Amino acid sequence: RDLEARAQNEFFRAFFRLPRKEKLHEVVDCSLWTPFSRCHTAGKMYTSDSYICFASKENGCCNVIIPLREVISIEKMEDTSLLPNPIIVSIRSKMAFQFIELKDRDTLVENMLQRLKDVNSSNPVHCNNLQNKNQNAPAFGSTSVLMGGGPVHMGTEASQVKERSEYGKESGYLLNAEALRSDFHQSGMAGLEFGKSREQIKESLWDDHFVEYGRTVCMFRTEKIRKLVAMGIPESLRGKLWLLFSDAATDLASHPGYYVRLVEASMGKCCIATEEIERDLHRSLPEHPAFQSETGIAALRRVLTAYAHRNPKIGYCQSMNILTSVLLLYAKEEEAFWLLVAVCERMLPDYFNHRVIGAQVDQSVFEELIKEQLPELAEHMKDLTALASISLSWFLTLFLSIMPLESAVNVVDCFFYDGIKAIFQLGLAILEANAVDLCNSKDDGQALMILSRFLEHVKNEESPLPPIGNHHAFFSDDQEASPVTEIANLIHDSYEKFGDHSVAQIEHMRYKHRIRVLQSHEDTTKQNVLRVVIPDVSILPEDLEELYDLFKREHLIRCYWEMTSPVMERHDPSRPYAEQYRIDAQQFANLYRLVAPWTCGEHTDVLAHRTFRLLDENMDRLIEFKGLACCLDVMYNGEMNEKIKLLYKLHIPPALTEDERDSQSPLKNPLLSTSRPLVIGKSNGDAVDYQKQLKQMLKDLAKEKDTKTEKELPKMSQREFIQFCKTLYSMFHQDPEENDLYQAIATVTTLLLQIGEVGQRSISLGSGSDEFTEDLQPEASASDQDAVFTDTVKTPHKDSQPSPVTEGDWTVSFEHILASLLTEQSLVNFFEKPLELRPKLENAKLNQYSLKTNGMSFQSRGETTKLNT
């Protein structure tokens, strides 16, 4: 049921091209009075947070989009046999929409009124009318809305314009108040009178249409308006109609002063996006005079920089500059900004990012459409991916980069009215027109040349503008004359031959191909991560791949169970491959329990969180896959000294925190005593006094220290050593050699406790005052091996880091611990025995989900609290 609701929500937003934040609330069968046909048209009403929409049952017959901020009132009318369950929705432009045959009308109206109240209380009121140039009425009329029993006064156009001008005065940047086309109008070209007369005819047709169908964003959208759009919108109306068709007009009215504030906040700041913008500014329509001047360049810089500041996830991507340049030609600067928002965030979702997922999805859809609509071409060109890659720029720039500008703007007209459907069908029409030549082409390069030459010669004879060459085209000089294609004819053919696909069909294909494209990207990410990690570990590649899947799955499980959690925000595809997925302490603890070989019963979670803190080097409370893989590699495949070093690090800061306390101390165990005599057992049954063994161990450590170049580990305090001992005891539980291991670790622990106490007494009484050190002096008084022992008591060299341990404290070093452990063969055998990761991985695949469903992942919530503190 949730999936169905989500799919319906997605379709609703795609069909009416509404913001992604819009949530669909009701879908109701009804009929709408359509005055142009003088009857009620059957269809469905869709209501969301900020919109009331209508779509007729007959595809393309009539659609209506009513932003709630345009609504004055929603009223129930008298129920009659001719008009069952009617409601009237009145809007600011003195229009009213009559809906009838509404089920559960009372609840529906109540819900819509509540949302209307919410919208008007949270947004400034502003109405968007496209006025006839001959009308003297103000574009934004004064009106009232009855809210809570009293009228709410609506601002007039004058007040709104004054408000916007005040924002402009506050800004240090002079924004363009008119479209660049007005300032850089080209004239004086021969043959333009015919184009001007055609423009006047088009304007007259549009004026007649506005009278009958409405002139606001709430206009009736019918097949008639689609035909007018396909003919090409008049230059004087193009920018305004783009705003209405995309509903950018609503965004503009809802956010007065927003763009100016963005410009103030973003200009002058330097980042990767601004550097890329500066590099591309002079490549954006350089053939147009508007962008041969600082006026156009400055406006383009402000819009692109402001958008990069608004949406850092997109920032700036190539092709945005070309699109924005054309928007600035036909719309005011602030309007161009909101048009860019509509394109990037609603009409072409996921197009403008580093992975261009949306564009790749639509390329896959385009391939399917080619196979379906042009089977002969698809049969000849076995690999359609090459053809799709050629057409990538068609989708990214809406043909603006490869058609003459005066022709490409007609394509943009259709795009703003019909969305991506217009680009699909035009692409198919272009391929059909060149099918014979493409079937005869020998390679991809020749196919590219055929299509590029064709698109360069798509003309617009009805345009009042002089022809402008395309800087981005592949070829500018033809060796032979090419036939000219009229853009109006090409668009007409695209609608006639390939316009049958509905939005629902296209969205269904998009969903299907999106899964494949995303899976392909995920596979690429995995392979790149493994390529980075494999050289640094000894884990088998197939095991490492399984481990990566577990790591990623842990992230996804958390996303599923905690939809409102910031966990979902941790996947950032713009980051390097190895950093795209990251997990937190609780997720790491889940994985640790599943795959780590060092399990310690109830102590396992404690060890897992210490391991996490050790790996979290930048202290952002997140770790990447490489950290987990390298840690497990040491546990499974490391030498004994590497494993002991890892264990040692887990019991000193930052892994071990100051507030960790254990209820039981290993010192209370009767096996451990600092006073009992210690005898090291030999395999032949002989016994050696521990002092002699200790002196030899210190000599060996001193020699090792002389050759060691890596940074020395901090000394371990008694509290930390106690924790270290507890971990070792816990690790040996249920081992087949458990008794021998307990006896061995008791022996080693006693030895180390005595070493620490000797060092402590040496500091307290001074050098040579302790009986034990005197016994060692004859053999090593002047040698460096003494330095190993007395490192716990002497002042460090001036170039070494000062020890946090205060004078007279009990300490042991990593070298002490390692050398002591090496004296017990059972301990050596335990840490050097081979371990298999594969069985753990197989078991983890079966049990990873049950950890969450059984609530086990919350067992260590107390440890998480410790981590956060």
N, C-alpha and C positions, 0 to 999 in steps of 0.2 A: 504493500500500500504506500509506503514511504517513497519507494522508487517510482511508482506511478505519479505521485504528487510532484516529485522532483522533475520528472520528465515533462509533465504538463506545465510546470513553472518555467522550465527552460524553453519550451515551445512558445509559450505566451510572450516571453521577453524577446525571443528571436523574431516572432511573427510581427510584433508591433515595434521592434527595435527599441526597447526600453532599457533603462539602466539595470545593471546586474543586481542592484540592491532591492529592486522591486519584488515584492512577495505577492503572489496570486492568492486571493482570498475566496472568491466565488466565481463559478462559471454557470451561467443560467441561460436556458433557452428563452428566447423572446422574439419580438418583432419590433422593428424601428420604422417610424414614419419617415419616408424619403420623399420630400416635396418635389424633387425633380421628376420622379416617376409617378407621383400622386397616389401612392399606395404604401402599405406596410411591407417591409422586407424582412423575411424570416432569417434568423441567425442566432448568435450567442452573445451574451454580455459577459465581459470579463472585468472583474473589479480587483484592484490591488491597493497597495498603500497610498499611491498618489495618482492613480488613473482609473477612469472608466473607459473601457474600449468595447467596440462592437465589430464583429466580422460576420458578413452574410454567409448563408449556407452555400450559395452559389459562389464559387471561387472568383474573386476579383470584382464581384458585382458592386459591393459597397463596404468600405471599412471606415471606422471613425475612431479617433484617439482624442479623449477629453482629459487633459490634466485637471486634477481637482482644484488647482489654484486658479483655473479659469472659471470655475463654477460659482454661480451666485446662489442657487437654491436647488434642492431636490425635494419634490413635492409629490404626494400621492393624489391622484385625481379620482373622481367618482367612478365606481365600477359599473359598467353597462355591458349589455350583450354585444355591442359593436366594439367596445373598447374594454376588454376584460383586464382587470388588475393593471391599470395604467400608472405610469409615473412620468413626471416632466422634469428634465434636467435643464436648467437655464444657465447660460454662460454670459460673460461680460460683453461680448460683441453683439448683444441683442438677438441672439439665436436661442432656440429651445429645441430639445430633442425629446420626442415622445416615444417611450417604450411601453409595449403592452404584452399581455400573456406571460407575466412574471409570476412564477411560483414562489410561495413564501415571501410575498412582497413586503410585509411589515418588517420582518427581520432584516431583509436586504436593505431597505431604506434606512432603518435604524443604524445599521453598520456603516453605510456610506456616509450618513450625516456625521457620525462620530469621526470617521477618517477625514471628512471635509473640515471639521472643527480642528482636528490635529494639524492638518496642513496649513490652514490659515493662521493658526497660533504660532507656528514655528517658522513661517516664511513671510517675507515682506510681499505685499500685494502689488502685482504688476501685470498688466495685460498686454498680450502680443497680437496686434492686428496688422495684417498686411493691407494697407489702405490704397485705394485707387488714387493714382496720381492726380486725378481731376477733382477728388473730393476735398472739401475744406474741413471736414470733421477731424477732430484730434485723433491721433492713432491710439491713444490710451484714454478712454473716456472715464469720466467721474461716475461712480456707481456706489451702491451700498450692498452689503451682505447682512442678512439677518442671522446673527449668531447669539445664542443665549437670550433671545428676545429683544435685542437692541441692535441698531445699525452700526456697522463698522465702515468708516469712510475709506474709500479707495483713492489713492493718489492719482493725479492727472499726469498727462505726458510731461507737462512743464515741470512738475515737481520731480519726476523721475529723471528727466534730462538734467535738471539743476543738481540733483543728488549725484549723478554720474560725473558732472563737470566739477563738482566739489572734490570728488575723489581724485580727479585728474589734476586739480590744482595742488593738492597735497603731495602728489607724486613729483619726484625730481625728473621724471621722464615724460616728454611730450608724446602722448599716444596719438596714433592716426585716427582722426574722427571720421574719415571717409575711406571707402575702398580705394586701393591704389589705382584701379582702373580709371577712376574719376580724375586723378591727378596726372596720370600718364596716358591719356587717351590719344591714340594714334589716328591721324586723319591725313587727308591729302592724297590718298591712294586712288588710283583710277578704278572705276568700276564699283565703288562702294555705295553709290546711290541705290543700286538694285538691292544690296544687302540691307540698307536702311529702310527701304520700303517694306521689305520682308519682315523686318523687326517691328515695324508699326502694325503690320497685319497680325503678327503673333501677339503683340501687346493688346490689341483689340480683342482677340480671341480669349486671352486670359482674363481681361476685364469682364467680358460677358460670363465667363465661367465663374468668376468670384461672386457675381451677383446671384447666380443660381445655386452654387454649391458651398458658398462661404469662403472667407478670405483669411481665416485664422488657422492655427494649428488644429482646430476642431473641424475643419472642412470635411465634407463628404468626399472620400477618396474612391473614385470609380474608374471604370475602363476608359472613360472619356478623358480624365486627367492624365492617365498613363499615355494616351495617344498624343496629348499636348506635350508631355515631357519628352516623348520619343522624337518629336519634331525639333526639339531644342528650345530651351527656355530663353526668353528675351534677355539680352544683356542687362537691361535695367532692373529686371526682377530676379535674376539668377541667385544672387546672394541671399535675398530675403526668403526665397522659396527653399533654398538649401537649409536655412535655419528652421523653417516650418516642417519640412519633410523629415528631417533628422531629429526634430524636437529639441534641437540645441537652443531654440528660442526660450523654452521653459527654463533650462539651466541658466541662461543669461539673465532672465528676469528674477530668478530665485536667489542669485548671488551678486547683488549690487556691490561694487567696489572690490570684489574678490580678486579679479584679474590685476587690478592696480596694486593691491597689496602683495600679490605674488611677484609682480615685476620688481617692486621695491625690495622684497626679501631675497630675490634670486640674482638680480643683476650685480655684477662686480665680484661674485663668488667664483672661485676657480675649482673645477673638478673634471673628471674624465669626460662627463657629458658636455660641459661647456667647451672643452678643448675640441671635441669632435664637431660640435656645432660651428665653432669658428672656422674649422677646416672646410666645412661644406657650404658655408654661407654664399660664397661667390660661385658655387657650382649649381645654384638653384635658379633655374630659368635665366641663365646669363644673357640669353638672346632677347629678353624682354627689357625695355627701357626702365621699367619700375625697379629692376634689380641691377641696374647699372648706376644707380644713385644711392647715396647713403640713407635716404629716406626709406626706401624699400628694404635695404639690408638691415637697418636698425630695427624696423618693425619685425622682420623675420627673426632676428636675434632675440628680441624680447619675447615673442610668442613661444619659440622653441625652448628658450631658457626657463620661462615661467612654467611650461608644461613639464619639463624635466624636474623642476622643483616640486611641482604638484604630485607627480607620480614617479618617484625614484626607482620603482621596480622596472619601469620601462625606460625612464631617463630619456635618452635620445637614440634613435636608430636611423640608419641611412634609409632614404626614401621619404622620411617624415619631412625633410626640407623641401622636396619637390611638391608634395601635397600641400604643405602650409603656404608655399609661395602662391599657388593657384587660389587657395582660400583667401589670401590677403588681396588678391586682385579684385575679388567680387564681394568681399565683406569688410566691414570695419575691423580694426585690429582686435578688439575685445570679442566681436562676433566670430572672427576667424579662430580665436583661441577656443571658444566653446564648440565650434565645428570640429576642430581637431580632437577635442575631448570625446565628442560623439563618435567619431570614426575609430579612434584608438581603443576606446573602452566599451563601445556597444556594437558598432557596425562591423568592425574587423577585430573581434576579440582574439587576443594572443598572437596577433600579427607582428606587433612591434616590440619584440624582445630579442634577446641574444639567440634564442633557439628557434624563433619564428614558427612555433608549433602550429598556430592557426593557419599560416600560409601553407605549411606542409600538409596539413589535413585537407585543405581545399585543393591542393595539387593532387592528392590521392582521389578526392571526389571528382575532380576534373578528368582524371584518367578513366574512372568508371563511366563517366558520362560520354567520353569519347568512344569507349567500347560499345556502349549502348546505342548512341546516336550516329556514330560514323564507323560502322563495323569494318568496312573495306579499308579505311585508313588504318584502323587499329590492327587489322590482319597484316598489312604491309609493314607497318612499323612495330615489330615485335616488342621492342623495349620502349614502352610509352613514358618511362621515367625521364628519358632525354627530352621528349617533347614537353613534358610537364615542367622540366627545369627551364626550358626556353621561355615558357609562359609565366614563370614565377614573377617577373617584373610587371606583367599585366595586372596581377593581383595586388602586388605591393604598392604600385604607384597608380593604379586605376587607369592604365594606358597613358598616363601623362608623360612618361619618360620615353615612349616609343611612337607616339602619334604627334602630328602637328597640334599645337596648343588649341587652335580654334576648333579642331575636330574633337580632341580629347575632352574638352569641357562638356560636350554633349553626352559623352559617356558618363561623366561625373553626375550630370543631371539625372540620368537613369539610375545610377547607383544610389543617390540620396533618396530616390523615390522607392525603388524596388530592392535595395540592398544588394548582397553578394550575388543574388540570382541574376541580376543584370550582367555581371561580369562573366559568370558561367556561360550564359547563352550567347553573349557577344563573342567569347573565345571560341565556342563551337561554330558560330557563323564564319569567323575568320578562317578556321581550319577547313571548313567545307569549301569556302571560296578558293582555297589553295590546295585542295585535296589531290588533284591530278599532279601538280608539280611536286607535292610532297611525296607522293607514291613513286615518282620517278627520281627522287633525290637519292644520291649515292651514300651520303653519310649525314651525321648530325650537323656538321658545319654548313653543308649546303641547305639543309632544312632551315637552319637559323637565318641564312641569307635570304631565302625565299620569303619567309615571314616578315623579316625586317624591311625588305624592299616594299612589300605589299603595304605594311602599316605606315611607312613614310609617305605613301601616295594616297592615303585616305584624306580627302579634302572636305571642306565645308564651304560650298559655294554661296550659301545663304548668310554666312557670317558677315557682320558689318566691319569686322576687324581685318586689317591686312594680314596676309600669311606670315607666320613667324616660324622660322626654321627651328628644328628640335636639336638642341645641343647634345642630348643624351642618345640620339639615334645612332645606329651602327654605321650607316652609310649616308653620306651627304651628297655625293656626286655619283650620278648614274652613268654607267658606260653606255647603256641603252635605255630608250624610253620605256617607262612602265605605265600600264593603264591606271587611270585615276578612278578611285572608288569614292562615291559620295557617302559621307558618314550617316546621313539620314536613311539612305537605302540599306546600309549595313545594319543599322539598329532595327529598322523595320523587319528585315529578314530574320534577325535574331529573335524577335518576338513572335513572328509568324511560324518559324520552323522549330524553335527550341524553347518556346516560352511556356510549355505545358507543365513543367515541373513546379510543384507547389513548394511553399516554404517547409511544410511538414516533411516532404520527401527529401529535400536537401538536408534538413536538420537530421533526419534519420541516417542518411549517408555520412554526414559529418560525425555523428556519434560512433558509427561503425569504424570509420577510418581513424578516428582520434585514438581509439584503443590501440590500433596497430602502430600508429606513429609514436604514441607514448611508450609502448612496449619496446619499440626500436631504440628510442632514446634511452630508456632504462637499461637495455642490453649494452648500449654503447658506454653508458656511465659505468656499469659494472666492469666491463672489460678494461676501461681506462683505470679504474681504481685498482683492479687486480694487477695490472701491468706496473703500477707504482709500488704496490706492496710486496709482490712476489720476490723481487731481488733482496728484500730485507728480512725475509723469514725463511724457515725451513719447512713450514707446513706445506703439504702437497697441494698443488694448484686446485685439484678437484675438491679437496677439503676446504680450502680457502674460499672457493666459490660458494660452497654450502654455508660457510660461516657468514659470508656477506649477505646471503639471502636471509639468514636468521636475524642479522643486525638490522636489515631494512624492514623485515617483517615486524620486529619489535617496535620500530617507529610507527608503522602503519596500524598495528593493533592499538597503540595508544591514541592515534588519531581517531580511530573508529569509536573507541570507548569514551573519549573526551573531546567531543566535537567543538566545544567552546574553549578548549585548552590552547595555550600558545605553542603546544607541541606541533600543531599543523604548520606553524610559521617557520619551523626549523628547517624545512626542506626548501632550499634556495637554489634553483637550477642555474642561477647566474654565477654561483661560486665555483671554484675549481672542482673537478670531478670528485676528488677524495674528500671534499668538505661539504658535499651536498646533503648528506644525511648525517645527523648528529643525535646522540641520545643523552638523556640525563641520568642522574644517579640511580633512580628507581629502575629505569629500563636496563641500565648496566647490571644492577643487582639481579634482575630477572635472568639475563643472559649468563651471568656468572654462575648462578645456581645450576643452569642447564649444561654448560660446557666446560667449566673450570675443573681441573683435576684436584685442586686443593680445597676439598670440602671438609668442613670442621663442625658438622652438626649445627647446633644453635649458634655457633661462632661464625658460621659461613657468611651471614649477612654483614657482620662486623668487618670481616676480611674483605668482602666485596666493596663496601663503601670506602675502606681505606685504599683499596686498589684504585677506585675511581678518583679519589682525591690526588693520588700520586700521578695518574695519567692526565688529570686536568691541569696542565702546566700553565695555561693562560688564565685559569680561575674564572672561566665564564660558565662553569657548571654544566658543560657539555663536552663530550669527546667524540672523535671521529672514528671511523672503522679501523684506520691504521693503528691507532693506539691500542684498541682491543686485540688486534691480530698480533702485534709485537709482544704484548704482555702474555698472551696464551702461548706464543712461540717459545718464550723463555720457560714457562711452566712445563710444556710438553717436550721440548727439544733442547733446552739449554744445558750447558755443563753444570756440574754441581755448584761451582763457585758463582755462576750466574744466577742460579736459583736461590742460593743463600743470600746473594746481594739483593735480589728482589724482595725476599722476605725481610731482610734487614731494613730496606727502605720503607717497607710497609709498617714499620714499628718506630719510625722517627718522623718528626714533622716534615712535610705537611700532611702525610698520610695519617699519622696518629695525632689527634687533636688534644688540646689541654684538658678538655672537659670529659674525655672518655674515662670511665671508671669501671672496674670489674669487681664483681661481688666476691670473687675467690682469687687469692693470690697463690701462685705456685710455691712460694716460700713456706706456706703452711704445710706442704706435703712432707711427710717424714723422710722421704727419700732424699730431700734436699737439706743440706746442712753446711754451714760455712765453718763449723768447728770440727767435724769428724775427719779423721785421716782419710786421704784419698789415694787409692792404689789403682794404677792403670793396668788392666789385665793384658797379658800377652798370649798369643795363640799356643805357645809351647807350655803354658802353665806357669811360667815365671811371672814375677811381679816387679815392677819398677816404681820407685818412689816418685811421687808426682812432681817434686821440686826439680829433679833431674830432667824429667820429661818436659816440664815447663821451660827450663832454661834452653833446651834444644829447640822447642817451639819458637821461643823469642828470637833465637839466632836466625831461624829460617824466615821469620817474618821480617827481620831487619834486612836480610838480603833481598827479599821480594820488594821491600819498600824502596830500596836503592834504585831498582830498575823500573819502578812504577811511575808512569807519567800522567795518568788521568787524575781528575780532581778527587781528593780524598774525601771520604764520607764523614759526616759529623759523628762524634762519639755518641754512644747510647747511654742514657741515664738508667738508673736502677728501675724506675717506674716503666720505662720503655722496654727494658730487658725482661721484666716480669710479663709484660704483654707478649713479647716475643716467645717466651717459654710457654705461655698458655696456648698460643697458636700451634706450636710444635706438638704439644700434648694432644690437642684436638685433632691434628692431622693424622696422628698415629692410631686413632680410635678405629677399631674393627679391621686393622691391618693383620694379615696372617702372622706377622712377626711382632705383634703388639707388645708382648712382655719384654722381649729383647730390646725393642726400641725404647720403652719406658725406662729400662735399667740404664741404657746407654745415654739417654738424654738427662737422666738424673745425675749420672757421673759427670757429663760435660757441663751441666748447669752448675753443679757444685764447684767444679774447677773454675768456671768463669766468675762465680760469685767471690771466690777467694782472690782471683786476680784483681777484681774491682776493689776489694777491701784492702789488698796490699797497696794498690795505687793510692787509695784514699788515705791510708795511714802514712804513706811516704810524704804526701803533701802536708799532712797535719804536723808530723814530727821533724820534717826536714830530710834532706838526702843523706843516706847512710845510717840513719837512726833506727831503721827497722831491721829486725833480725833477718827477715827474709831477703831484703835487698842486700844486706851485708853478705849473705851467702852467695848471692849472684855476682857480687862485685869482682872477685878474683878473676873470673873468666871473662867478664864483659864490661868492666868498669869504664874502659876507654873506647869501647867499640860502639858501632852504630846500632848493634842489636839492642843495647840498653835503651836506645832512643824509642824503639817500638814500645817497650814497657813503660818508659817514663813519659811517653807522649800524653798519657793520661794525667800527668802531674806537672809537666814542665810548661813554661810560657812559650807560646808558639812563636815562630819566626816572624819578623816584621812584615814579610811579604805574603804571609799566609793569612787566611781569614780567621778572625778571633773566634774561639769556641764559646758557645753560649753557656757552657757548663762553668759554674763558679768554682773557685779554689776550694779544694777539700771534698768535692762531690764524688760520689761513686760513679765510675764510668768504665765501659769496655768499648773496644773498637771493632769494626767489621773484621779486621785481620785476626784479632783474638778469637772471635766467634768461629770464623772459618777454620782456623787451625785446630781449634778444640774439637769441632765436629769431625774433622778428618781423622782424628785419632780413634774413632769408633767405626768399625767396619759395617755394623748393622745400619748405622746412619748413612754411611756412604752408599751402601746398597739401596737404601730407600730412595735417596735423591737421584741415583744414577739408573734406576730401573727404567726400562722403556715404557712409555705411555702411549696409548692409542687415542687419537682424537675422533676417529671415525665413529666408534660406538656412541660416544657422547652426542655427536651431531645427529645420528639416526634417532636417538632417543629424544633429542631436543625438538626435532621436527614433529614428533608425535605429541609432545607435552607442552609446547610453547603456548598454545591457545588455552589449555586447561589451567595454566597458571593464572590467567586473567579471569576466566569464568568461575574458578573456584575461590577467587579472592586471595590467592596466595601472594599476589604481587604487593599486597598491603601489609604483609607481615612485618616488614622492616620500616614501617613509617616512622618509628621512633628514631631509627638511625638517620633517616632523611632529615628529621628535625635537627639532629646533631650536626649534620652536614651544613645545613643552612645557617647554623649559628657559628 
